[in-house]
């Protein structure tokens, strides 16, 4: 088991479950150090006091909050630990909600919750079974790194996972980022839907970090004095080039089908005339909608006629 990052308990009503928190993910990124190009000397970051210019060690550095331009209030770790916070050593469940009601943007890092001692086995299993049977997730509060956080508890295999969540006021609104309405042809939308169908997968566990693999090959070649791997070929699109959207969609559907070994024959669709729904009268819109439904669901219409006739 990885080294626990935090120990405490889950507070589930009047039930207490001693747990250990371990990271649910691993970072496989390749990291670099900074070196002086001339002599390859290592570059270090030093913490220097701007008052006396002295280089400080970690035990000489404290926390503080700037309340005014030239006034800082010092805060010690002991003072933070003594704060009257009920979630200081507990993950307190405050509600149960439907999983679909949680905005994925709010979800941050993930952690596994492991039992801390045999006494926790039964209440841990009880909470896990309750989550499974109710098809819900638990919203909880907990304190970590000198701040209270919001969390989400759900079941993964036989373990309970804690997802750290952002508070509602920490999520920026995308309102100013959304593009203005663009005129789209119905054929373009249908071809885009076909592209999503041709790229659909039931399992994404086979994806690999190809950049890290290429970087490992580069570092191995340089360390062994071998020739560097050849760069991957590919045509770069000119910036600002006007794109034929329908042609790009047709080509994308064909490429996706070829990748999956399906029949790559693609019936080319060309954009039709843009619909002018804004100018149409409300009555015509309703009629058009009924015609569309009739084309897509002929069986239901026929059944309705039979019932009327009888």
C-alpha positions in Angstrom: 0.0 0.0 0.0 1.3 3.5 -0.8 2.3 5.7 2.2 -0.9 7.3 3.7 -1.2 11.0 3.1 -3.7 11.6 5.9 -5.4 9.6 8.7 -8.7 10.2 10.3 -12.2 8.9 10.1 -15.4 9.0 8.1 -18.3 10.4 10.0 -21.5 8.7 8.7 -24.3 9.9 11.0 -23.4 8.4 14.4 -21.1 5.8 12.7 -17.3 6.5 12.8 -15.0 4.7 10.3 -11.3 5.0 11.0 -9.6 5.4 7.6 -6.3 6.1 5.9 -6.1 8.3 2.8 -3.8 7.2 -0.1 -3.5 8.7 -3.5 -5.5 6.9 -6.2 -3.3 8.1 -9.1 0.4 8.0 -10.0 2.4 10.7 -11.9 4.5 9.1 -14.6 5.6 12.4 -16.2 9.3 12.8 -16.9 10.7 15.8 -15.0 13.8 17.9 -15.9 16.3 19.9 -13.8 17.6 23.2 -14.8 21.3 23.4 -15.7 23.8 26.0 -16.8 24.4 25.4 -20.5 28.0 26.4 -20.4 29.3 23.9 -17.7 26.1 21.9 -17.0 26.1 23.1 -13.3 22.8 22.4 -11.5 20.6 25.5 -11.0 19.1 25.7 -7.5 16.3 27.9 -6.2 17.3 29.7 -3.0 14.9 31.3 -0.5 16.4 34.7 0.4 15.1 37.2 2.9 14.6 40.5 1.2 15.4 42.5 4.3 18.9 41.2 5.2 19.7 39.2 2.0 20.3 36.0 4.1 19.6 32.6 2.5 17.2 30.8 4.8 16.6 27.1 5.6 13.1 25.7 5.8 13.0 25.7 9.6 13.6 29.5 9.6 10.6 30.2 7.4 7.1 30.8 8.8 3.6 31.7 7.5 2.1 35.1 7.4 -0.9 37.0 5.9 -0.5 40.5 4.6 -3.3 42.6 6.0 -1.9 45.9 4.7 1.0 47.0 2.5 3.6 47.0 5.3 1.8 44.9 7.8 1.9 41.1 8.0 0.3 39.0 10.6 2.3 35.8 11.5 0.4 32.5 11.8 1.9 29.4 13.3 1.1 25.7 12.5 0.0 25.2 16.1 -2.5 28.1 15.9 -3.9 26.5 12.7 -4.2 23.1 14.4 -6.1 24.6 17.3 -8.8 26.1 15.1 -12.3 24.9 16.1 -13.0 23.0 12.9 -15.2 19.9 13.3 -13.7 18.4 10.1 -10.1 18.7 11.3 -9.7 14.9 11.6 -12.9 13.6 10.0 -14.5 13.3 6.6 -18.0 14.3 7.5 -20.7 13.1 5.2 -23.3 15.9 4.9 -25.6 14.7 2.1 -26.3 12.0 -0.5 -27.0 13.0 -4.1 -27.4 11.6 -7.6 -24.0 11.2 -9.3 -25.3 13.0 -12.5 -26.0 16.1 -10.4 -22.3 16.7 -9.9 -20.6 19.0 -12.4 -17.4 17.2 -13.5 -15.6 20.6 -13.6 -15.8 20.7 -9.8 -13.9 17.3 -9.4 -10.2 17.5 -8.6 -7.7 14.9 -7.2 -8.8 11.4 -6.3 -7.8 9.3 -3.2 -8.6 5.8 -2.0 -9.9 5.4 1.5 -8.4 2.4 3.2 -9.6 0.9 6.5 -7.4 1.8 9.5 -7.5 -1.4 11.6 -9.9 -4.4 11.7 -12.5 -2.4 13.8 -13.2 -0.3 10.7 -13.9 -3.3 8.4 -17.6 -3.6 9.2 -18.7 0.0 9.1 -16.6 0.6 6.0 -18.4 -2.3 4.2 -21.7 -1.0 5.5 -21.1 2.5 3.9 -19.9 0.9 0.7 -23.0 -1.4 0.4 -25.3 1.6 1.2 -23.7 3.6 -1.6 -24.0 0.7 -4.1 -27.6 -0.1 -3.3 -28.8 3.5 -3.3 -27.0 4.4 -6.6 -25.9 7.7 -5.0 -22.7 9.4 -4.0 -21.9 11.1 -0.7 -21.0 14.7 -0.4 -18.6 15.3 2.5 -16.5 18.0 4.2 -12.9 17.5 5.4 -10.0 19.7 6.4 -6.6 19.3 4.6 -3.6 21.6 4.2 -5.0 24.3 6.4 -8.4 24.6 4.6 -11.8 23.0 4.7 -12.6 21.2 1.5 -15.6 19.7 -0.2 -15.4 16.0 -1.2 -17.3 13.4 -3.1 -17.4 9.7 -1.9 -18.2 7.0 -4.4 -17.5 3.2 -4.8 -14.9 1.9 -7.2 -14.7 -1.9 -7.2 -14.6 -2.8 -3.5 -13.0 0.5 -2.3 -14.4 3.9 -1.4 -12.9 6.8 -3.4 -12.7 10.4 -2.2 -12.7 13.0 -4.9 -11.7 16.4 -3.8 -14.1 19.0 -5.1 -14.0 22.8 -5.7 -16.5 25.0 -3.9 -19.2 26.5 -6.1 -17.7 30.0 -6.0 -14.4 28.6 -7.3 -15.9 27.7 -10.7 -15.6 30.4 -13.3 -18.6 31.1 -15.6 -18.1 30.1 -19.3 -20.6 32.6 -20.4 -18.1 35.0 -21.9 -16.2 32.2 -23.6 -19.0 30.6 -25.6 -19.0 31.5 -29.3 -21.8 33.4 -30.9 -24.4 31.4 -32.7 -23.1 30.1 -36.1 -25.3 29.1 -39.0 -25.1 25.3 -39.5 -26.6 23.2 -42.2 -28.5 20.1 -41.1 -26.2 17.9 -43.2 -23.2 19.1 -41.2 -24.9 18.3 -37.9 -25.8 14.8 -39.1 -22.3 14.1 -40.4 -20.9 15.3 -37.0 -23.2 12.8 -35.2 -22.0 10.1 -37.6 -18.4 10.9 -36.7 -19.2 10.6 -32.9 -20.8 7.2 -33.6 -17.8 6.0 -35.7 -15.4 7.1 -32.9 -17.5 5.6 -30.0 -15.6 3.2 -27.6 -16.8 1.1 -24.7 -13.3 0.9 -23.2 -10.6 3.6 -23.1 -8.1 1.6 -21.0 -5.9 1.0 -24.1 -4.8 4.6 -24.5 -1.1 5.3 -23.8 1.0 8.4 -23.2 2.9 8.5 -26.6 4.6 11.7 -25.8 6.3 10.1 -22.7 7.3 7.1 -24.7 8.9 9.3 -27.4 10.6 11.3 -24.7 12.0 8.1 -23.2 13.4 7.1 -26.6 15.0 10.5 -27.0 16.7 10.4 -23.6 17.9 6.8 -24.2 19.3 7.7 -27.6 21.1 10.7 -26.2 22.5 8.8 -23.2 23.9 6.0 -25.4 25.2 8.4 -28.1 22.9 7.0 -30.8 21.1 8.9 -33.5 18.0 10.7 -32.4 14.6 9.2 -33.4 13.2 10.7 -36.6 10.4 13.2 -36.2 6.9 12.1 -37.0 5.7 13.3 -40.3 2.5 15.2 -40.9 1.1 18.1 -42.7 0.6 21.2 -40.7 -2.4 23.3 -41.5 -1.8 26.9 -42.4 -3.0 29.3 -39.6 -6.1 31.2 -40.6 -6.9 28.9 -43.5 -10.6 28.7 -44.2 -11.8 25.1 -43.6 -14.3 23.3 -45.7 -16.3 21.9 -42.7 -18.3 19.3 -44.7 -15.2 18.0 -46.5 -13.3 17.7 -43.1 -16.3 15.8 -41.6 -16.5 13.4 -44.5 -12.8 12.7 -44.4 -12.9 12.3 -40.6 -15.7 9.7 -40.7 -13.8 7.7 -43.4 -10.6 7.8 -41.4 -12.3 6.7 -38.2 -13.9 3.7 -40.0 -10.6 2.7 -41.5 -9.0 2.8 -38.1 -11.6 0.5 -36.7 -11.5 -1.9 -39.7 -15.0 -1.1 -40.8 -16.3 -0.5 -44.3 -14.7 2.8 -45.1 -17.2 3.7 -47.9 -18.6 7.1 -47.1 -21.5 8.6 -48.9 -20.4 12.1 -49.5 -22.8 14.7 -48.0 -22.8 18.2 -49.4 -24.2 21.2 -47.5 -27.7 22.2 -48.5 -29.2 25.6 -48.3 -29.2 27.0 -44.7 -32.6 26.8 -43.2 -34.4 30.0 -42.5 -36.4 29.0 -39.4 -36.3 32.5 -38.0 -38.5 33.8 -40.9 -41.0 30.9 -40.7 -44.3 31.4 -39.0 -44.9 29.6 -35.7 -47.6 27.4 -37.4 -45.1 26.2 -40.0 -42.5 25.4 -37.4 -45.0 23.1 -35.6 -46.0 21.4 -38.9 -42.4 20.9 -39.8 -41.7 19.4 -36.4 -44.6 17.0 -36.8 -43.4 15.9 -40.2 -39.9 15.1 -38.8 -41.4 13.0 -36.0 -43.5 11.1 -38.5 -40.5 10.2 -40.6 -38.5 9.0 -37.7 -41.2 7.1 -35.9 -43.6 5.6 -38.5 -44.4 2.6 -36.3 -45.9 4.7 -33.6 -48.1 6.6 -36.1 -49.3 3.4 -37.7 -50.2 1.9 -34.3 -52.1 5.1 -33.4 -54.2 4.9 -36.6 -55.1 1.2 -35.9 -56.3 2.1 -32.4 -58.4 5.0 -33.8 -59.9 2.7 -36.5 -60.9 0.1 -33.9 
